Every structure is written in C-alpha cells, then in structure tokens.
C-alpha cells in the first residue's frame, strides 16, 4: 500500500512556510519571496510572459525547498530507529514530482528532484535561513529558462 505521509508532510510544511513568510517583512529580501514581479504593472505581451515565468519560478523555488525539507526530515528521522536510504529518498521525490510526459512540467519536476536531493543537507526549518542554496539554485535555473515553456503551465 502506498504511503501518503510524504505528500501530507510537504503540504503541511508548505502551508506553514507560506504563513511565516507572509507574516514577516523579511520575506521580501529575495526575488522568489516578493508578492509581485517587477513585470506585474506592465501590460505588454512580453511583460505578461515574464510575469507568468516569475510566478512559476516562485512556486518552483518553494517546491524545491519543501522537497529538500521532506528529504531532510526523512533522512534524519530517529523515531523510526533508522534513517531513510538514498534509494528511499529518491523514491519520495519521484513519487511527489513525477516525470511521465516529457513536457516542460517534467523538466521542472526533474530539476526540483535534482536540487532537493543534492542540497537536502543545507535545508533548515527556520523561517528565514541565512543559507538559501536551495532557493537560489532553483531560482537561477528557472528564471533563465525560455519564456515559451511556461505558457503550458498554470
């Protein structure tokens, strides 16, 4: 039987993280934490495309951070008297961020999995960590992607 614990954990963490970020003025220090993109006031077609990419990259950055947190918690969970193996950690990410259609969404999921697994040890559960490796790596990759792929995403 398939466990839904990883999905529930990720959803709960994401909800907590978003509430903490919106309650604190420090949340605007990084581009992925800003409420509006620098393109949101411009109604040109190019600006709207860039604004849409900004929104998707913001979501992707939060997803990668949440996924890294899930791996972190699973790998260091001593209540089970054993930590998660590398294979189990990768399976957690595969289940949460599937790749099945070779779409741009699959490219994003692949990158989330890669960044989360590579940088899970840098994850911290404080609301505004000084080490933003996960977020910065995700943001840097996403914001450099061509605009055309983002229109298939909501």
C-alpha positions in Angstrom: 0.0 0.0 0.0 1.3 3.4 -0.9 2.0 5.9 1.9 0.6 9.4 1.7 2.9 10.6 4.5 5.3 12.4 2.2 2.5 14.3 0.4 0.9 15.3 3.7 4.2 16.4 5.2 5.0 18.5 2.2 1.6 20.2 2.2 1.8 20.9 5.9 5.3 22.3 5.6 4.4 24.4 2.6 1.4 25.9 4.4 3.5 26.8 7.5 6.3 28.3 5.4 3.9 30.5 3.4 2.2 31.7 6.5 5.5 32.5 8.2 6.8 34.3 5.1 3.7 36.5 4.7 3.8 37.5 8.4 7.3 38.8 8.4 8.7 41.8 6.5 11.9 40.0 5.8 10.1 37.8 3.3 10.9 40.3 0.5 14.6 40.0 0.6 14.8 37.5 -2.3 13.1 37.7 -5.6 11.2 34.4 -5.0 9.6 35.9 -1.9 8.3 39.1 -3.5 4.5 39.3 -3.8 4.6 40.9 -7.2 7.1 40.5 -10.0 8.8 43.6 -11.5 6.7 43.0 -14.6 3.2 42.9 -13.0 2.4 46.6 -13.8 3.4 46.3 -17.5 0.6 45.0 -19.7 2.7 44.3 -22.8 2.7 40.8 -24.0 6.4 40.3 -23.2 6.0 41.6 -19.7 3.0 39.3 -19.1 5.1 36.3 -20.3 7.9 37.3 -17.9 5.4 37.8 -15.1 4.0 34.4 -15.7 7.5 32.9 -15.6 8.2 34.8 -12.4 5.1 33.2 -10.8 6.0 29.7 -11.9 9.6 30.2 -10.7 8.4 31.4 -7.3 6.3 28.2 -7.0 9.1 26.0 -8.2 11.5 27.6 -5.6 9.1 26.9 -2.8 8.6 23.3 -4.1 12.3 22.6 -4.2 12.7 23.9 -0.7 9.8 21.9 0.6 11.1 18.7 -1.1 14.5 19.2 0.3 12.9 19.6 3.8 10.9 16.4 3.3 14.1 14.5 2.4 15.9 16.2 5.3 13.3 15.1 7.8 13.1 11.6 6.4 16.8 11.1 6.4 17.3 12.3 10.0 14.1 10.8 11.5 15.4 8.9 14.5 11.9 8.0 15.7 11.9 5.1 13.2 15.2 4.0 14.5 16.7 4.1 11.0 17.2 6.8 8.6 15.9 6.8 5.0 18.2 5.2 2.5 19.3 7.1 -0.6 17.0 5.0 -2.7 14.0 5.7 -0.4 14.8 9.4 -0.5 14.9 9.4 -4.3 11.7 7.4 -4.4 10.0 10.0 -2.2 11.0 12.7 -4.7 9.9 10.5 -7.7 6.5 9.9 -6.2 5.9 13.6 -5.4 7.4 15.1 -8.6 6.7 12.6 -11.4 8.0 12.6 -14.9 5.8 11.0 -17.5 5.1 13.2 -20.5 8.4 14.8 -21.5 6.7 18.2 -21.0 8.2 21.4 -19.6 6.5 20.5 -16.3 8.5 17.3 -16.3 11.7 19.3 -16.8 10.7 21.4 -13.8 9.9 18.3 -11.7 13.3 16.8 -12.7 15.1 19.9 -11.6 13.1 20.1 -8.3 14.1 16.5 -7.6 17.7 17.1 -8.5 18.1 20.2 -6.4 16.2 18.8 -3.5 18.2 15.7 -3.3 21.6 17.4 -4.0 21.0 20.1 -1.4 18.9 18.5 1.3 21.6 18.8 3.9 21.6 22.6 3.5 17.9 22.8 4.4 16.9 24.4 7.6 13.5 24.9 9.2 14.0 28.4 10.4 11.7 30.8 8.6 14.5 33.0 7.1 17.6 30.9 6.8 20.9 32.6 6.0 21.8 29.7 3.7 19.5 30.0 0.7 21.4 27.5 -1.5 18.2 25.5 -2.4 16.2 28.5 -3.3 18.9 30.4 -5.1 19.9 27.4 -7.2 16.3 26.8 -8.1 15.6 30.4 -8.9 18.7 30.8 -11.0 17.8 27.8 -13.1 14.2 28.6 -13.6 14.4 32.3 -14.3 16.9 31.5 -17.2 14.5 29.2 -19.0 12.9 30.4 -22.2 9.5 32.0 -21.8 7.8 29.7 -24.3 7.8 26.7 -22.0 5.9 28.5 -19.2 2.7 29.0 -21.1 1.7 25.3 -20.8 1.9 25.7 -17.0 -0.7 27.2 -14.7 
